[in-house]
Amino acid sequence: MLRTPVIVLNVKTYAEATGDKALQIARLMDKIVEETGASMAIAVQATDIMLCTKEVSIPVFAEHVDPIKPGSNTGWTLPEAVKAAGAIGTLINHSEHRLKLADVDICITRAKELDLDHIVCSNNIATSKSIAAFSPNFIAVEPPELIGGDISVTATDPNVVSGSVNAVKTVDKKVKVLCGAGVKNGKDVAKAIELGADGVLLASGIVKAKDKEKVIKDLASGL
């Protein structure tokens, strides 16, 4: 499992983080981890997993897996495939790729079967509590309306962070909680931890930054 507190970057399908550009960001994060000792991980597109895992030491995650087993499943993402490519974990149920609750359960089970670390995304306190019943490694709470915005969830809606932490811990104390949506700097990271989170999940704050190294170092300072 990821060492916490942790910063997890989801590069999505941004042009600025596809192919070699995803690798460039992964290398930057790798360098800063070596310099600072911070815990960081990167989630990349399935086609970029092997490219990154061959070049960096930081944990590389898949952005998604489907609730399937090997067989006739054309166009789906097989958990075994992302592991074979070198990923140590995966995101599940991101707000941009939502799953039915039953399929979330299957994806968590499949990840556990393959010893894949997993971060299950949630949009509110109630959903976080429901997902906690499946005992995932991590739950990341991200209000969809704040994703990609300029104001962090820690400032706009801190109660959803602390409330999710409390709700999850009442169900399963072992489940760790991340928060995301609008996280941009070290102050946002520090506030998330102050609210009880075990780290943050972010995307555009790094991917869209002109000086990515400066932003990553600032985020690491919040740990």
Contacts in CASP RR format, 6 or more apart in sequence:
PFRMAT RR
TARGET T0000
AUTHOR 0000-0000-0000
METHOD contacts of the structure
MODEL  1
MLRTPVIVLNVKTYAEATGDKALQIARLMDKIVEETGASMAIAVQATDIM
LCTKEVSIPVFAEHVDPIKPGSNTGWTLPEAVKAAGAIGTLINHSEHRLK
LADVDICITRAKELDLDHIVCSNNIATSKSIAAFSPNFIAVEPPELIGGD
ISVTATDPNVVSGSVNAVKTVDKKVKVLCGAGVKNGKDVAKAIELGADGV
LLASGIVKAKDKEKVIKDLASGL
1 117 0 8 1.000
1 137 0 8 1.000
1 176 0 8 1.000
2 8 0 8 1.000
2 39 0 8 1.000
2 41 0 8 1.000
2 59 0 8 1.000
2 117 0 8 1.000
2 137 0 8 1.000
2 138 0 8 1.000
3 39 0 8 1.000
4 39 0 8 1.000
4 176 0 8 1.000
4 198 0 8 1.000
4 199 0 8 1.000
5 39 0 8 1.000
5 189 0 8 1.000
5 193 0 8 1.000
5 197 0 8 1.000
5 198 0 8 1.000
5 199 0 8 1.000
5 223 0 8 1.000
6 39 0 8 1.000
6 40 0 8 1.000
6 41 0 8 1.000
6 178 0 8 1.000
6 198 0 8 1.000
6 199 0 8 1.000
6 200 0 8 1.000
7 38 0 8 1.000
7 39 0 8 1.000
7 40 0 8 1.000
7 41 0 8 1.000
7 189 0 8 1.000
7 199 0 8 1.000
7 200 0 8 1.000
7 202 0 8 1.000
7 219 0 8 1.000
7 220 0 8 1.000
7 223 0 8 1.000
8 40 0 8 1.000
8 41 0 8 1.000
8 42 0 8 1.000
8 43 0 8 1.000
8 61 0 8 1.000
8 119 0 8 1.000
8 140 0 8 1.000
8 178 0 8 1.000
8 199 0 8 1.000
8 200 0 8 1.000
8 201 0 8 1.000
8 202 0 8 1.000
9 25 0 8 1.000
9 29 0 8 1.000
9 40 0 8 1.000
9 41 0 8 1.000
9 42 0 8 1.000
9 43 0 8 1.000
9 202 0 8 1.000
9 203 0 8 1.000
9 206 0 8 1.000
9 207 0 8 1.000
10 43 0 8 1.000
10 63 0 8 1.000
10 91 0 8 1.000
10 94 0 8 1.000
10 201 0 8 1.000
10 202 0 8 1.000
10 203 0 8 1.000
11 17 0 8 1.000
11 18 0 8 1.000
11 22 0 8 1.000
11 25 0 8 1.000
11 42 0 8 1.000
11 43 0 8 1.000
11 44 0 8 1.000
11 45 0 8 1.000
11 63 0 8 1.000
11 203 0 8 1.000
11 207 0 8 1.000
12 63 0 8 1.000
12 96 0 8 1.000
12 203 0 8 1.000
12 207 0 8 1.000
13 45 0 8 1.000
14 203 0 8 1.000
14 204 0 8 1.000
14 207 0 8 1.000
14 208 0 8 1.000
15 21 0 8 1.000
16 207 0 8 1.000
16 208 0 8 1.000
17 25 0 8 1.000
17 44 0 8 1.000
17 207 0 8 1.000
18 45 0 8 1.000
18 48 0 8 1.000
19 45 0 8 1.000
19 47 0 8 1.000
19 48 0 8 1.000
19 51 0 8 1.000
20 51 0 8 1.000
22 42 0 8 1.000
22 44 0 8 1.000
22 45 0 8 1.000
22 48 0 8 1.000
22 51 0 8 1.000
22 52 0 8 1.000
23 48 0 8 1.000
23 51 0 8 1.000
23 52 0 8 1.000
23 55 0 8 1.000
23 56 0 8 1.000
25 42 0 8 1.000
25 206 0 8 1.000
25 207 0 8 1.000
25 212 0 8 1.000
26 42 0 8 1.000
26 44 0 8 1.000
26 52 0 8 1.000
26 55 0 8 1.000
26 56 0 8 1.000
26 58 0 8 1.000
26 60 0 8 1.000
27 55 0 8 1.000
27 56 0 8 1.000
28 212 0 8 1.000
28 213 0 8 1.000
28 216 0 8 1.000
29 40 0 8 1.000
29 42 0 8 1.000
29 56 0 8 1.000
29 58 0 8 1.000
29 216 0 8 1.000
30 56 0 8 1.000
30 57 0 8 1.000
30 58 0 8 1.000
31 213 0 8 1.000
32 38 0 8 1.000
32 40 0 8 1.000
32 213 0 8 1.000
32 216 0 8 1.000
32 217 0 8 1.000
32 220 0 8 1.000
33 39 0 8 1.000
33 40 0 8 1.000
33 57 0 8 1.000
33 58 0 8 1.000
36 217 0 8 1.000
36 220 0 8 1.000
38 220 0 8 1.000
38 223 0 8 1.000
39 223 0 8 1.000
40 58 0 8 1.000
40 216 0 8 1.000
40 220 0 8 1.000
41 58 0 8 1.000
41 59 0 8 1.000
41 60 0 8 1.000
41 61 0 8 1.000
42 52 0 8 1.000
42 56 0 8 1.000
42 58 0 8 1.000
42 59 0 8 1.000
42 60 0 8 1.000
42 61 0 8 1.000
43 60 0 8 1.000
43 61 0 8 1.000
43 62 0 8 1.000
43 63 0 8 1.000
43 90 0 8 1.000
43 91 0 8 1.000
44 52 0 8 1.000
44 60 0 8 1.000
44 61 0 8 1.000
44 62 0 8 1.000
44 63 0 8 1.000
45 63 0 8 1.000
46 62 0 8 1.000
46 63 0 8 1.000
46 64 0 8 1.000
46 77 0 8 1.000
46 81 0 8 1.000
46 82 0 8 1.000
46 85 0 8 1.000
49 60 0 8 1.000
49 62 0 8 1.000
49 82 0 8 1.000
49 85 0 8 1.000
49 86 0 8 1.000
49 87 0 8 1.000
50 85 0 8 1.000
50 86 0 8 1.000
52 60 0 8 1.000
53 60 0 8 1.000
53 85 0 8 1.000
53 86 0 8 1.000
53 87 0 8 1.000
59 88 0 8 1.000
59 89 0 8 1.000
59 117 0 8 1.000
60 86 0 8 1.000
60 87 0 8 1.000
60 88 0 8 1.000
60 89 0 8 1.000
61 87 0 8 1.000
61 88 0 8 1.000
61 89 0 8 1.000
61 90 0 8 1.000
61 91 0 8 1.000
61 117 0 8 1.000
61 119 0 8 1.000
62 77 0 8 1.000
62 82 0 8 1.000
62 85 0 8 1.000
62 87 0 8 1.000
62 89 0 8 1.000
62 90 0 8 1.000
62 91 0 8 1.000
63 90 0 8 1.000
63 91 0 8 1.000
63 94 0 8 1.000
63 97 0 8 1.000
64 77 0 8 1.000
64 90 0 8 1.000
64 91 0 8 1.000
64 92 0 8 1.000
64 94 0 8 1.000
64 97 0 8 1.000
65 77 0 8 1.000
65 78 0 8 1.000
65 79 0 8 1.000
65 82 0 8 1.000
65 90 0 8 1.000
65 92 0 8 1.000
65 107 0 8 1.000
65 110 0 8 1.000
65 111 0 8 1.000
65 116 0 8 1.000
66 73 0 8 1.000
66 76 0 8 1.000
66 77 0 8 1.000
66 78 0 8 1.000
66 79 0 8 1.000
66 107 0 8 1.000
67 99 0 8 1.000
67 103 0 8 1.000
67 106 0 8 1.000
67 107 0 8 1.000
67 110 0 8 1.000
68 76 0 8 1.000
68 78 0 8 1.000
68 79 0 8 1.000
68 110 0 8 1.000
69 78 0 8 1.000
69 110 0 8 1.000
70 78 0 8 1.000
70 80 0 8 1.000
79 90 0 8 1.000
79 107 0 8 1.000
79 110 0 8 1.000
79 111 0 8 1.000
79 113 0 8 1.000
79 114 0 8 1.000
79 116 0 8 1.000
80 114 0 8 1.000
82 89 0 8 1.000
82 90 0 8 1.000
82 116 0 8 1.000
83 89 0 8 1.000
83 114 0 8 1.000
83 116 0 8 1.000
87 116 0 8 1.000
88 116 0 8 1.000
88 117 0 8 1.000
89 111 0 8 1.000
89 116 0 8 1.000
89 117 0 8 1.000
89 118 0 8 1.000
89 119 0 8 1.000
90 107 0 8 1.000
90 111 0 8 1.000
90 116 0 8 1.000
90 117 0 8 1.000
90 118 0 8 1.000
90 119 0 8 1.000
91 118 0 8 1.000
91 119 0 8 1.000
91 120 0 8 1.000
91 121 0 8 1.000
91 140 0 8 1.000
92 99 0 8 1.000
92 104 0 8 1.000
92 107 0 8 1.000
92 108 0 8 1.000
92 111 0 8 1.000
92 118 0 8 1.000
92 119 0 8 1.000
92 120 0 8 1.000
92 121 0 8 1.000
92 136 0 8 1.000
93 99 0 8 1.000
93 104 0 8 1.000
93 107 0 8 1.000
93 120 0 8 1.000
93 121 0 8 1.000
93 122 0 8 1.000
93 131 0 8 1.000
94 121 0 8 1.000
95 121 0 8 1.000
95 123 0 8 1.000
95 142 0 8 1.000
95 144 0 8 1.000
95 147 0 8 1.000
96 147 0 8 1.000
99 107 0 8 1.000
101 130 0 8 1.000
101 131 0 8 1.000
104 120 0 8 1.000
104 131 0 8 1.000
104 134 0 8 1.000
105 134 0 8 1.000
107 118 0 8 1.000
107 120 0 8 1.000
108 118 0 8 1.000
108 120 0 8 1.000
108 134 0 8 1.000
108 135 0 8 1.000
108 136 0 8 1.000
109 134 0 8 1.000
110 116 0 8 1.000
111 117 0 8 1.000
111 118 0 8 1.000
111 136 0 8 1.000
112 118 0 8 1.000
117 137 0 8 1.000
117 138 0 8 1.000
118 136 0 8 1.000
118 137 0 8 1.000
118 138 0 8 1.000
119 136 0 8 1.000
119 137 0 8 1.000
119 138 0 8 1.000
119 139 0 8 1.000
119 140 0 8 1.000
119 178 0 8 1.000
119 201 0 8 1.000
120 131 0 8 1.000
120 134 0 8 1.000
120 136 0 8 1.000
120 138 0 8 1.000
120 139 0 8 1.000
120 140 0 8 1.000
121 139 0 8 1.000
121 140 0 8 1.000
121 141 0 8 1.000
121 142 0 8 1.000
121 201 0 8 1.000
122 128 0 8 1.000
122 131 0 8 1.000
122 139 0 8 1.000
122 140 0 8 1.000
122 141 0 8 1.000
122 142 0 8 1.000
122 164 0 8 1.000
123 141 0 8 1.000
123 142 0 8 1.000
123 143 0 8 1.000
123 144 0 8 1.000
124 141 0 8 1.000
124 143 0 8 1.000
124 160 0 8 1.000
124 164 0 8 1.000
125 141 0 8 1.000
125 160 0 8 1.000
125 163 0 8 1.000
125 164 0 8 1.000
125 167 0 8 1.000
126 167 0 8 1.000
128 139 0 8 1.000
128 141 0 8 1.000
128 164 0 8 1.000
128 167 0 8 1.000
128 168 0 8 1.000
128 177 0 8 1.000
129 164 0 8 1.000
129 167 0 8 1.000
129 168 0 8 1.000
129 170 0 8 1.000
129 171 0 8 1.000
131 139 0 8 1.000
132 139 0 8 1.000
132 167 0 8 1.000
132 168 0 8 1.000
132 171 0 8 1.000
132 172 0 8 1.000
132 175 0 8 1.000
133 171 0 8 1.000
133 172 0 8 1.000
135 172 0 8 1.000
135 174 0 8 1.000
135 175 0 8 1.000
136 175 0 8 1.000
137 175 0 8 1.000
137 176 0 8 1.000
138 175 0 8 1.000
138 176 0 8 1.000
138 177 0 8 1.000
138 178 0 8 1.000
138 198 0 8 1.000
139 164 0 8 1.000
139 168 0 8 1.000
139 175 0 8 1.000
139 176 0 8 1.000
139 177 0 8 1.000
139 178 0 8 1.000
140 177 0 8 1.000
140 178 0 8 1.000
140 179 0 8 1.000
140 180 0 8 1.000
140 201 0 8 1.000
141 153 0 8 1.000
141 160 0 8 1.000
141 161 0 8 1.000
141 164 0 8 1.000
141 177 0 8 1.000
141 178 0 8 1.000
141 179 0 8 1.000
141 180 0 8 1.000
142 153 0 8 1.000
142 179 0 8 1.000
142 180 0 8 1.000
142 181 0 8 1.000
142 201 0 8 1.000
143 153 0 8 1.000
143 156 0 8 1.000
143 157 0 8 1.000
143 160 0 8 1.000
143 181 0 8 1.000
144 181 0 8 1.000
146 152 0 8 1.000
146 153 0 8 1.000
146 156 0 8 1.000
146 157 0 8 1.000
146 180 0 8 1.000
146 181 0 8 1.000
146 182 0 8 1.000
147 180 0 8 1.000
147 181 0 8 1.000
147 182 0 8 1.000
147 203 0 8 1.000
148 181 0 8 1.000
148 182 0 8 1.000
148 203 0 8 1.000
148 204 0 8 1.000
148 205 0 8 1.000
149 181 0 8 1.000
149 182 0 8 1.000
149 204 0 8 1.000
150 182 0 8 1.000
150 184 0 8 1.000
151 182 0 8 1.000
152 180 0 8 1.000
152 181 0 8 1.000
152 182 0 8 1.000
152 183 0 8 1.000
152 184 0 8 1.000
152 188 0 8 1.000
152 191 0 8 1.000
152 192 0 8 1.000
153 160 0 8 1.000
153 161 0 8 1.000
153 179 0 8 1.000
153 180 0 8 1.000
153 181 0 8 1.000
153 182 0 8 1.000
153 183 0 8 1.000
154 161 0 8 1.000
154 179 0 8 1.000
154 183 0 8 1.000
154 188 0 8 1.000
154 191 0 8 1.000
154 192 0 8 1.000
154 195 0 8 1.000
155 188 0 8 1.000
155 191 0 8 1.000
158 191 0 8 1.000
158 195 0 8 1.000
160 179 0 8 1.000
161 177 0 8 1.000
161 179 0 8 1.000
161 192 0 8 1.000
161 195 0 8 1.000
161 196 0 8 1.000
161 197 0 8 1.000
162 195 0 8 1.000
162 196 0 8 1.000
164 177 0 8 1.000
164 179 0 8 1.000
165 177 0 8 1.000
165 195 0 8 1.000
165 196 0 8 1.000
165 197 0 8 1.000
168 175 0 8 1.000
168 177 0 8 1.000
169 175 0 8 1.000
176 198 0 8 1.000
177 196 0 8 1.000
177 197 0 8 1.000
177 198 0 8 1.000
178 192 0 8 1.000
178 197 0 8 1.000
178 198 0 8 1.000
178 199 0 8 1.000
178 200 0 8 1.000
178 201 0 8 1.000
179 192 0 8 1.000
179 195 0 8 1.000
179 197 0 8 1.000
179 199 0 8 1.000
179 200 0 8 1.000
179 201 0 8 1.000
180 192 0 8 1.000
180 200 0 8 1.000
180 201 0 8 1.000
180 202 0 8 1.000
182 188 0 8 1.000
182 202 0 8 1.000
182 204 0 8 1.000
182 205 0 8 1.000
183 189 0 8 1.000
183 192 0 8 1.000
183 200 0 8 1.000
183 201 0 8 1.000
183 202 0 8 1.000
183 205 0 8 1.000
183 219 0 8 1.000
184 202 0 8 1.000
184 205 0 8 1.000
184 215 0 8 1.000
185 215 0 8 1.000
185 218 0 8 1.000
185 219 0 8 1.000
186 218 0 8 1.000
186 219 0 8 1.000
186 220 0 8 1.000
186 221 0 8 1.000
186 222 0 8 1.000
187 222 0 8 1.000
188 200 0 8 1.000
188 219 0 8 1.000
189 199 0 8 1.000
189 200 0 8 1.000
189 219 0 8 1.000
189 221 0 8 1.000
189 222 0 8 1.000
189 223 0 8 1.000
190 222 0 8 1.000
190 223 0 8 1.000
192 199 0 8 1.000
192 200 0 8 1.000
193 199 0 8 1.000
193 222 0 8 1.000
193 223 0 8 1.000
199 223 0 8 1.000
200 219 0 8 1.000
202 219 0 8 1.000
205 215 0 8 1.000
206 212 0 8 1.000
206 215 0 8 1.000
206 216 0 8 1.000
206 219 0 8 1.000
209 215 0 8 1.000
END
